[in-house]
Amino acid sequence: MFMSQRTQVVYSLLAEYVRSPSLRHMREERSLAKLALEIVTKLDRDSSVWKKWEGPRDKILEVAIECWIPKEDMLDFLNSLPGPALTMTDLEQRMKSMIEEEYLGDPEPKLEAECLAIYQAEKESGTEMPAIIGRLSDYVGAQWQRLRDEKRAEDERRSEEARLERERRLLSYADCPWTQIKGSKFVYCRKNGRVFQLKPNSDKSLTLYRVQAVDDDASGEMIGRYRSRGDASKVVAKAAYEPEPWR
């Protein structure tokens, strides 16, 4: 019976598996899971366009890709493993493929100096490459939370600075987009020197008013109710240049 190459691969692995004299072994969940992994691994390896990345090379690079290990040292280590000789182009393009096509994370620039310092210290101590990769991978993983916290704090700082700048413009009679001053329940904007107020309603719609001051207690002239701030902004763009009073 004719079998394709992929079918032959599966057939060979299954034939080897059923040679076991123990039915209990053949039905064991762990043994079946191991067989399934062997089949998938063999098929993936044979169908891959990256022919030099056999054995553990791919798995090692997947872990190391975020660790800022010098490429020359990484290449030397990978070439010490079984498989055809890799060139620097092989390494760089495989890393690029992993990042862009397989969606692995690329190295975080903020961790470069720290990772290289750890790598150099471990290398000088004689630590072997798999252990260095493991330590750096653990370190990078632990630092992601710190970087996320720093980014969140920076985003909050910039957001507050932008809000304060809008508030300053609003209170100094300069035109400004919608903003909410500290302590206010509503949002205000000033356009063409005129102040507009938006009040939220229980049904999540917004009521737009033309007011004389940035003051929650000040009465104003109702213009209409709108589904979103964007809808209200379209009306403001027109109302700000209509002859007073605008209705």
N, C-alpha and C positions, 0 to 999 in steps of 0.2 A: 504494500500500500504506500502510495506517495505521500510524503509529509513535507510541509514547508520547513524552513530552518527554525522558525519560532516554535512550531508544533513539535519538532524534533527535540528542541531544548526541554520543553515541558515533559514530553514522553520519557526522555532519558532520566530526568529527575524523579518522575513518578515510578519508573521501573526500578530505580535504585532504592526508592523508599519501600516498595512492596516486597523487597527481598527479605525484609525483617521477618523472622519466624514468629514473632510475638504479635498477636492480634491486639493485645492490650497496648503495646507500644504504638502500633499503627493508629489506634483510635485516641491516643492520649492528646489532649488539647495542646500542650506545649510542643509536642512533636509535629502536629499538624501546622501550628503557627510557624515553626521553624521552616517547614517545607514550603509554606506559602511565601515566606520572606525570601527563601533561596530562589524560588521561581521568579518572583518579581524582580529581584536584584539581577539575576542572570539576563532576563529579558530587557531590562532597562540598560544594562551595560552593553548588550549586543546591539541595541537600537540607537544608542547614543551617538551623536556626531563627534563627541569628544573622546576619541579613541585612546588617548594616552592616559586618561584619568581612571585607570583601573585600580582595583584594590582599595586601600584606605585613603588614597590621595584626595578624592573629592570630600570625604567626611572631615578630614583634617583641615582642608582649606575652608570649608563651611564654618568651622569653629574659629579659625584664625583670622578670618577676613575682616573682623572688626577690631583686631588687636594691635594694629600698627607695627607689626613685625617687619623689619627690613626685608625688602623683596629678595635681595641677593641671598640672605640667610634662609629665607623660606624656600627659594628655588633649590639651594644646596640640600636642604633636608628632604624635600620631595623627591629629588633625584637619587637620594640614598635608599628610597623605597623601591620595591619591585615595579618594573614597568619601563617603557621606552623613555629615553632622555628628553627632558623638558627644556625648552628655551625660555628666555625671559618673556618673549612674545606669547608663548603658550600660557604662562602664568598670568600675565596682565589681562589677556583676553578672556581667560577662564574666570578671573575675578570680575571683570566687567559683565560677563554673561550672568554670573550668579547674582550680581546686584541689580541689573536691569531686567533680566528675563525671569529669574527665579525669586526675585524680590527679597534677597537677603540684605540686611542692613549694611551700608558702607561705613567705613571708619568715621567716628565722630571727631572733627578737627579739634575740639576743645580738650580731647583726651590724648592727643598725639604725644605731647611732651612727657606726660605722666607715664604713658605706656612704654615709650622708648626708654625712659629712665629705669623702669622695672625690668624691661627686657635686658638691658645692658648689664644691670646688677646681677641678674640670674645667670646670664651667659658667662660672666666673669667668675661666678661661683661654680660653674661647671654643671649647672642644671641642664638636663636634656630637653630637647625641643618640645615633646608632648607635654611635659610638666610645665614648661614656661607658657605654652599655649593655654593650658588649663588654668593657670594662675591668672593670666591676663584676661581670659574669658570671664572668670569669676569677678575680677576687678571691674571690668567694663560693665557687666551686668549690675553690679552694686552702685556704680556711679550714675546710671541712667536716672535713678530716682532723684539724686542730687541735682542733676542737670534739669530735670523736669521742674523741680521746686524752684530753681533759680530762674528758669524761663517764665514760670507762672508769676513769680514775684516781679520780674522785669515787665511783663505784660500788664500787670496790675498797676505798676508805677507809671508806665506810659499812658495807660488809660485814664488814670487819675489826673496826670498832668494835662492831657487833652481836655478833660472835663473842666478843670480849673481855668484853662485858657478860654474855653467857650463861655464859662460863667463870667470871667472877667470882661469879655467882649460884650456879653449881654447886659451886664450892669453898668458898663461905661458907654451905653447908647450906640455901640457899633453893631452893624448887621452881623448876625451869627446864625448857624443852623440850630435845629432843635437841641435843647439841653435842659437838664434838671439841676437847678441850684440846690445846694445842700439844705436839707430841712423842708423842701417843697414837695407837695404831693403831685404836682403837675409839671408838664414840660412846656418850655417857652421857646419862641424863636423871634428874631427881629429881622425884618426885611424892609428895605427902603425906609428905615427909621420907624416902622410900625411894629408893634408887639402883638404876637398871636399866642394864644394859650390852648393847650390840648388837655382835656379832662377824660380819664378813662371811665367807661360805663360798665355795669355789671355783665352785659352781654359781650364784652370785649371790644365793643366799638368805641370810637373816640368822638368827643364833641369839641368842635373848634370854635373859639371865641376870639373876637378882636377886643383887646384890652388896652388900657392906657398905661399900665405899669406892670412890672414883674412882681406880682403880689397875689398870693392864693386867695386872699379875702376881697380883692378888688372885683367889682362887678364889670361885666363886659357885654358886648353884643354878640349873640350867638350867630354863627355863620351856617353851621350844619353838622350832621353826624356822618362819620366816615369809618370804613372798615379797617383802615390802616393809616399809619403815619405818612406813608407815601402818597395815599389818596389825598390826605389833608394838605400835603406839601404842594400838590398840583394846584389846589385852590388858592393857597397862600401866594403862589407865584403870580397869580392874576390879581388877587385882592390887594396885594401890596402896592399896586400901581393904579387902582381904580380911584376915582374922585371920592373923597370922604363926604358923608359916611358911606361905607360900602355895605350893600345889602344883597 
